[in-house]
């Protein structure tokens, strides 16, 4: 297996660096092999003795299919040192909305609570709700790093979804700061009115809404700090030798690095063998070679490994292990 996987000295050094990251995201265009690579890498880590959690944020889950087990929101042991989770965005979104409803109870009058709940039910179907809910799960996972798990591997959704997810800390941070400031302004006005109303003064003194907003802001700041820490987190793109994955990956790398997210490298997946007899596949190989040149030109200093096109589907521990060997 390994004799048909090409790499270089920098690739080996980069992979050694990658192993030291507490959280690694595998991203790329849909269908390029993110789940294969993230599954194989997590298996590699677990067999190196790291207690590892691999989890999928892709609504079209295939992590469980590759390991040939049923996965859900709670960690399931896959083998020694390896656990798996598949996050259901719809369920997490509903859980997220319900948690906000619970936090609001006791803070407002029944009439206002009813209005807020209607707005939250509408927000459940709004753009970005699933990403916000998944990010809550991500914050929960961050708290497990260094304690319950030594390494966490994310099998992410296709590129656009993932970029929105990773941009949430910055976007939500600004929005929450505005909400906090408006709440403080309201409290200041209530303090002025509380001179003649002692019960109102107590409500301003202990503002549960402001506490919730501040906790949310702190959580997003913590997540942001973790994501941009290149000693703790890294992003690996998986790409095929095809035009659209190359272009999408190039744009995504530029976007992430402009926003302070470290991109550790690129894995080129499903590379065709050199010796081909069929005229049809020789022509396909010629096309691939041109795209491989483009990949080298765009990502040459980032390429970690080139994984060959397999004769079989990647499913089950034996086939995952055959890919995991590249990380040795």
C-alpha angles and dihedrals in degrees: 000000000000095000090069095049112090122207138147140223093272090051091057092047092048092049089051088053091047091056089061093058114103092208126029125184120206111203143163144115118325113277099018095113106267093145092050092052096042091047092049093046093049090049089050091052093048091052089051087061100261116135097234137191119199116190137177124221092178112112088214093063120199100155093095091045092055092050089040094232137107111256130189142164094299121071114263122197110243096177137323110324093359128103131172138207133182112200115215104211093202094052092043090050091053090046089050093051092046091051090054090050090053092049091053094055113108092017099085141027118273091254093054091043090055091051092048091050091053090051091048092050088053090047089056088072096039126109112271096024093110093047090051091050093048089048089057087057089048090054088050090052092049088060089057094055113105091015120048092012133027095200134024124195121195121208096199133202120256115303102270093051091047094049090053089049095051093045092056097090092059095040095044092042092062093043093049092048088056091048091049092050092049090049090051090051090052090049091050090055091046090052089056090050093045093071087089096031117057094184089057089052090058092051091053092047092056107034109175092186092058089047091053092049092049092049091050091050091050091050093052092046089051091050092047092050091051096047095052094044101103091194091061106027137037139175125221122192122210114209138178124214092260133110102247098046090049094051094043092049093049092053093045094051091051091048095049095046092048086057095048099258111138116231107206098191153298130271116204107213133198098018111179120237120259098234110067127161102188118089090218094054092042088059090047088050091053089054091047092050090058091052091046088057089052091048089051091049095048102033105015095124091047103048111120101175144345112224116203124235106265126225090226140037117271104247129131132024096284094058093040088051091053088061094039089063090073090071093060 
